[in-house]
Amino acid sequence: MKDFKFLKVEELPDVCYGLNAMTNEIIIIKKNVSAYYQTEYGQLENVEDVINELNEKMGVTYDQRRTMEMRSVFCNWKD
């Protein structure tokens, strides 16, 4: 996994696609919500490529996605 810059909350989108590292499934993460939402994608062999493509279509950067994954997992939505 490549390095990323941890961003402030105000630099994040309202929603993005992410990875559930436990199940290798694509999930939806919403800003300020310490939970995630299932998607219809399930487990895919090229999961990182699909996540990057989905986020790119919404204008979400890799740094935004990774920050949202970390903030969601650790329930840290305050700077």
Phi and psi in radians as a Rosetta constraint file:
Dihedral C 1 N 2 CA 2 C 2 CIRCULARHARMONIC -1.436 0.35
Dihedral N 2 CA 2 C 2 N 3 CIRCULARHARMONIC 2.812 0.35
Dihedral C 2 N 3 CA 3 C 3 CIRCULARHARMONIC -1.162 0.35
Dihedral N 3 CA 3 C 3 N 4 CIRCULARHARMONIC 2.745 0.35
Dihedral C 3 N 4 CA 4 C 4 CIRCULARHARMONIC -2.554 0.35
Dihedral N 4 CA 4 C 4 N 5 CIRCULARHARMONIC 2.806 0.35
Dihedral C 4 N 5 CA 5 C 5 CIRCULARHARMONIC -1.662 0.35
Dihedral N 5 CA 5 C 5 N 6 CIRCULARHARMONIC 2.118 0.35
Dihedral C 5 N 6 CA 6 C 6 CIRCULARHARMONIC -1.265 0.35
Dihedral N 6 CA 6 C 6 N 7 CIRCULARHARMONIC 2.139 0.35
Dihedral C 6 N 7 CA 7 C 7 CIRCULARHARMONIC -1.798 0.35
Dihedral N 7 CA 7 C 7 N 8 CIRCULARHARMONIC 2.770 0.35
Dihedral C 7 N 8 CA 8 C 8 CIRCULARHARMONIC -1.279 0.35
Dihedral N 8 CA 8 C 8 N 9 CIRCULARHARMONIC 2.735 0.35
Dihedral C 8 N 9 CA 9 C 9 CIRCULARHARMONIC -0.986 0.35
Dihedral N 9 CA 9 C 9 N 10 CIRCULARHARMONIC -0.716 0.35
Dihedral C 9 N 10 CA 10 C 10 CIRCULARHARMONIC -1.185 0.35
Dihedral N 10 CA 10 C 10 N 11 CIRCULARHARMONIC -0.206 0.35
Dihedral C 10 N 11 CA 11 C 11 CIRCULARHARMONIC -1.599 0.35
Dihedral N 11 CA 11 C 11 N 12 CIRCULARHARMONIC 0.032 0.35
Dihedral C 11 N 12 CA 12 C 12 CIRCULARHARMONIC -1.757 0.35
Dihedral N 12 CA 12 C 12 N 13 CIRCULARHARMONIC 2.629 0.35
Dihedral C 12 N 13 CA 13 C 13 CIRCULARHARMONIC -1.326 0.35
Dihedral N 13 CA 13 C 13 N 14 CIRCULARHARMONIC 2.954 0.35
Dihedral C 13 N 14 CA 14 C 14 CIRCULARHARMONIC -1.216 0.35
Dihedral N 14 CA 14 C 14 N 15 CIRCULARHARMONIC -0.509 0.35
Dihedral C 14 N 15 CA 15 C 15 CIRCULARHARMONIC -2.660 0.35
Dihedral N 15 CA 15 C 15 N 16 CIRCULARHARMONIC 2.649 0.35
Dihedral C 15 N 16 CA 16 C 16 CIRCULARHARMONIC -2.714 0.35
Dihedral N 16 CA 16 C 16 N 17 CIRCULARHARMONIC 2.933 0.35
Dihedral C 16 N 17 CA 17 C 17 CIRCULARHARMONIC -1.627 0.35
Dihedral N 17 CA 17 C 17 N 18 CIRCULARHARMONIC 2.542 0.35
Dihedral C 17 N 18 CA 18 C 18 CIRCULARHARMONIC -2.505 0.35
Dihedral N 18 CA 18 C 18 N 19 CIRCULARHARMONIC -3.014 0.35
Dihedral C 18 N 19 CA 19 C 19 CIRCULARHARMONIC -2.062 0.35
Dihedral N 19 CA 19 C 19 N 20 CIRCULARHARMONIC 2.260 0.35
Dihedral C 19 N 20 CA 20 C 20 CIRCULARHARMONIC -1.473 0.35
Dihedral N 20 CA 20 C 20 N 21 CIRCULARHARMONIC 1.808 0.35
Dihedral C 20 N 21 CA 21 C 21 CIRCULARHARMONIC -1.137 0.35
Dihedral N 21 CA 21 C 21 N 22 CIRCULARHARMONIC -0.410 0.35
Dihedral C 21 N 22 CA 22 C 22 CIRCULARHARMONIC -1.277 0.35
Dihedral N 22 CA 22 C 22 N 23 CIRCULARHARMONIC -0.637 0.35
Dihedral C 22 N 23 CA 23 C 23 CIRCULARHARMONIC -1.971 0.35
Dihedral N 23 CA 23 C 23 N 24 CIRCULARHARMONIC -0.150 0.35
Dihedral C 23 N 24 CA 24 C 24 CIRCULARHARMONIC 1.090 0.35
Dihedral N 24 CA 24 C 24 N 25 CIRCULARHARMONIC 0.592 0.35
Dihedral C 24 N 25 CA 25 C 25 CIRCULARHARMONIC -1.860 0.35
Dihedral N 25 CA 25 C 25 N 26 CIRCULARHARMONIC 2.644 0.35
Dihedral C 25 N 26 CA 26 C 26 CIRCULARHARMONIC -1.381 0.35
Dihedral N 26 CA 26 C 26 N 27 CIRCULARHARMONIC 2.308 0.35
Dihedral C 26 N 27 CA 27 C 27 CIRCULARHARMONIC -2.233 0.35
Dihedral N 27 CA 27 C 27 N 28 CIRCULARHARMONIC 2.939 0.35
Dihedral C 27 N 28 CA 28 C 28 CIRCULARHARMONIC -1.922 0.35
Dihedral N 28 CA 28 C 28 N 29 CIRCULARHARMONIC 2.330 0.35
Dihedral C 28 N 29 CA 29 C 29 CIRCULARHARMONIC -2.064 0.35
Dihedral N 29 CA 29 C 29 N 30 CIRCULARHARMONIC 2.310 0.35
Dihedral C 29 N 30 CA 30 C 30 CIRCULARHARMONIC -1.928 0.35
Dihedral N 30 CA 30 C 30 N 31 CIRCULARHARMONIC 2.388 0.35
Dihedral C 30 N 31 CA 31 C 31 CIRCULARHARMONIC -1.019 0.35
Dihedral N 31 CA 31 C 31 N 32 CIRCULARHARMONIC 2.403 0.35
Dihedral C 31 N 32 CA 32 C 32 CIRCULARHARMONIC 1.244 0.35
Dihedral N 32 CA 32 C 32 N 33 CIRCULARHARMONIC 0.242 0.35
Dihedral C 32 N 33 CA 33 C 33 CIRCULARHARMONIC -2.069 0.35
Dihedral N 33 CA 33 C 33 N 34 CIRCULARHARMONIC 2.129 0.35
Dihedral C 33 N 34 CA 34 C 34 CIRCULARHARMONIC -1.606 0.35
Dihedral N 34 CA 34 C 34 N 35 CIRCULARHARMONIC 0.897 0.35
Dihedral C 34 N 35 CA 35 C 35 CIRCULARHARMONIC -2.706 0.35
Dihedral N 35 CA 35 C 35 N 36 CIRCULARHARMONIC 3.066 0.35
Dihedral C 35 N 36 CA 36 C 36 CIRCULARHARMONIC -2.356 0.35
Dihedral N 36 CA 36 C 36 N 37 CIRCULARHARMONIC 2.937 0.35
Dihedral C 36 N 37 CA 37 C 37 CIRCULARHARMONIC -2.129 0.35
Dihedral N 37 CA 37 C 37 N 38 CIRCULARHARMONIC 2.403 0.35
Dihedral C 37 N 38 CA 38 C 38 CIRCULARHARMONIC -1.177 0.35
Dihedral N 38 CA 38 C 38 N 39 CIRCULARHARMONIC 2.711 0.35
Dihedral C 38 N 39 CA 39 C 39 CIRCULARHARMONIC -2.130 0.35
Dihedral N 39 CA 39 C 39 N 40 CIRCULARHARMONIC 3.015 0.35
Dihedral C 39 N 40 CA 40 C 40 CIRCULARHARMONIC -1.410 0.35
Dihedral N 40 CA 40 C 40 N 41 CIRCULARHARMONIC -0.076 0.35
Dihedral C 40 N 41 CA 41 C 41 CIRCULARHARMONIC -1.309 0.35
Dihedral N 41 CA 41 C 41 N 42 CIRCULARHARMONIC -0.578 0.35
Dihedral C 41 N 42 CA 42 C 42 CIRCULARHARMONIC 1.102 0.35
Dihedral N 42 CA 42 C 42 N 43 CIRCULARHARMONIC -2.537 0.35
Dihedral C 42 N 43 CA 43 C 43 CIRCULARHARMONIC -1.614 0.35
Dihedral N 43 CA 43 C 43 N 44 CIRCULARHARMONIC 2.297 0.35
Dihedral C 43 N 44 CA 44 C 44 CIRCULARHARMONIC -2.277 0.35
Dihedral N 44 CA 44 C 44 N 45 CIRCULARHARMONIC 2.606 0.35
Dihedral C 44 N 45 CA 45 C 45 CIRCULARHARMONIC -1.162 0.35
Dihedral N 45 CA 45 C 45 N 46 CIRCULARHARMONIC -0.691 0.35
Dihedral C 45 N 46 CA 46 C 46 CIRCULARHARMONIC -1.806 0.35
Dihedral N 46 CA 46 C 46 N 47 CIRCULARHARMONIC 0.804 0.35
Dihedral C 46 N 47 CA 47 C 47 CIRCULARHARMONIC -1.005 0.35
Dihedral N 47 CA 47 C 47 N 48 CIRCULARHARMONIC -0.736 0.35
Dihedral C 47 N 48 CA 48 C 48 CIRCULARHARMONIC -1.106 0.35
Dihedral N 48 CA 48 C 48 N 49 CIRCULARHARMONIC -0.736 0.35
Dihedral C 48 N 49 CA 49 C 49 CIRCULARHARMONIC -1.085 0.35
Dihedral N 49 CA 49 C 49 N 50 CIRCULARHARMONIC -0.734 0.35
Dihedral C 49 N 50 CA 50 C 50 CIRCULARHARMONIC -1.159 0.35
Dihedral N 50 CA 50 C 50 N 51 CIRCULARHARMONIC -0.780 0.35
Dihedral C 50 N 51 CA 51 C 51 CIRCULARHARMONIC -1.055 0.35
Dihedral N 51 CA 51 C 51 N 52 CIRCULARHARMONIC -0.807 0.35
Dihedral C 51 N 52 CA 52 C 52 CIRCULARHARMONIC -1.066 0.35
Dihedral N 52 CA 52 C 52 N 53 CIRCULARHARMONIC -0.722 0.35
Dihedral C 52 N 53 CA 53 C 53 CIRCULARHARMONIC -1.148 0.35
Dihedral N 53 CA 53 C 53 N 54 CIRCULARHARMONIC -0.787 0.35
Dihedral C 53 N 54 CA 54 C 54 CIRCULARHARMONIC -1.077 0.35
Dihedral N 54 CA 54 C 54 N 55 CIRCULARHARMONIC -0.790 0.35
Dihedral C 54 N 55 CA 55 C 55 CIRCULARHARMONIC -1.181 0.35
Dihedral N 55 CA 55 C 55 N 56 CIRCULARHARMONIC -0.672 0.35
Dihedral C 55 N 56 CA 56 C 56 CIRCULARHARMONIC -1.033 0.35
Dihedral N 56 CA 56 C 56 N 57 CIRCULARHARMONIC -0.697 0.35
Dihedral C 56 N 57 CA 57 C 57 CIRCULARHARMONIC -1.093 0.35
Dihedral N 57 CA 57 C 57 N 58 CIRCULARHARMONIC -0.470 0.35
Dihedral C 57 N 58 CA 58 C 58 CIRCULARHARMONIC -1.679 0.35
Dihedral N 58 CA 58 C 58 N 59 CIRCULARHARMONIC -0.017 0.35
Dihedral C 58 N 59 CA 59 C 59 CIRCULARHARMONIC 1.400 0.35
Dihedral N 59 CA 59 C 59 N 60 CIRCULARHARMONIC 0.354 0.35
Dihedral C 59 N 60 CA 60 C 60 CIRCULARHARMONIC -1.641 0.35
Dihedral N 60 CA 60 C 60 N 61 CIRCULARHARMONIC 2.246 0.35
Dihedral C 60 N 61 CA 61 C 61 CIRCULARHARMONIC -1.479 0.35
Dihedral N 61 CA 61 C 61 N 62 CIRCULARHARMONIC 2.899 0.35
Dihedral C 61 N 62 CA 62 C 62 CIRCULARHARMONIC -1.060 0.35
Dihedral N 62 CA 62 C 62 N 63 CIRCULARHARMONIC -0.768 0.35
Dihedral C 62 N 63 CA 63 C 63 CIRCULARHARMONIC -1.071 0.35
Dihedral N 63 CA 63 C 63 N 64 CIRCULARHARMONIC -0.696 0.35
Dihedral C 63 N 64 CA 64 C 64 CIRCULARHARMONIC -1.115 0.35
Dihedral N 64 CA 64 C 64 N 65 CIRCULARHARMONIC -0.810 0.35
Dihedral C 64 N 65 CA 65 C 65 CIRCULARHARMONIC -1.035 0.35
Dihedral N 65 CA 65 C 65 N 66 CIRCULARHARMONIC -0.890 0.35
Dihedral C 65 N 66 CA 66 C 66 CIRCULARHARMONIC -1.127 0.35
Dihedral N 66 CA 66 C 66 N 67 CIRCULARHARMONIC -0.681 0.35
Dihedral C 66 N 67 CA 67 C 67 CIRCULARHARMONIC -1.095 0.35
Dihedral N 67 CA 67 C 67 N 68 CIRCULARHARMONIC -0.752 0.35
Dihedral C 67 N 68 CA 68 C 68 CIRCULARHARMONIC -1.150 0.35
Dihedral N 68 CA 68 C 68 N 69 CIRCULARHARMONIC -0.650 0.35
Dihedral C 68 N 69 CA 69 C 69 CIRCULARHARMONIC -1.052 0.35
Dihedral N 69 CA 69 C 69 N 70 CIRCULARHARMONIC -0.823 0.35
Dihedral C 69 N 70 CA 70 C 70 CIRCULARHARMONIC -1.155 0.35
Dihedral N 70 CA 70 C 70 N 71 CIRCULARHARMONIC -0.798 0.35
Dihedral C 70 N 71 CA 71 C 71 CIRCULARHARMONIC -1.097 0.35
Dihedral N 71 CA 71 C 71 N 72 CIRCULARHARMONIC -0.661 0.35
Dihedral C 71 N 72 CA 72 C 72 CIRCULARHARMONIC -1.175 0.35
Dihedral N 72 CA 72 C 72 N 73 CIRCULARHARMONIC -0.805 0.35
Dihedral C 72 N 73 CA 73 C 73 CIRCULARHARMONIC -1.089 0.35
Dihedral N 73 CA 73 C 73 N 74 CIRCULARHARMONIC -0.748 0.35
Dihedral C 73 N 74 CA 74 C 74 CIRCULARHARMONIC -1.699 0.35
Dihedral N 74 CA 74 C 74 N 75 CIRCULARHARMONIC 0.189 0.35
Dihedral C 74 N 75 CA 75 C 75 CIRCULARHARMONIC 0.905 0.35
Dihedral N 75 CA 75 C 75 N 76 CIRCULARHARMONIC 0.757 0.35
Dihedral C 75 N 76 CA 76 C 76 CIRCULARHARMONIC -2.053 0.35
Dihedral N 76 CA 76 C 76 N 77 CIRCULARHARMONIC 1.547 0.35
Dihedral C 76 N 77 CA 77 C 77 CIRCULARHARMONIC -1.920 0.35
Dihedral N 77 CA 77 C 77 N 78 CIRCULARHARMONIC 0.244 0.35
Dihedral C 77 N 78 CA 78 C 78 CIRCULARHARMONIC -2.026 0.35
Dihedral N 78 CA 78 C 78 N 79 CIRCULARHARMONIC 2.480 0.35
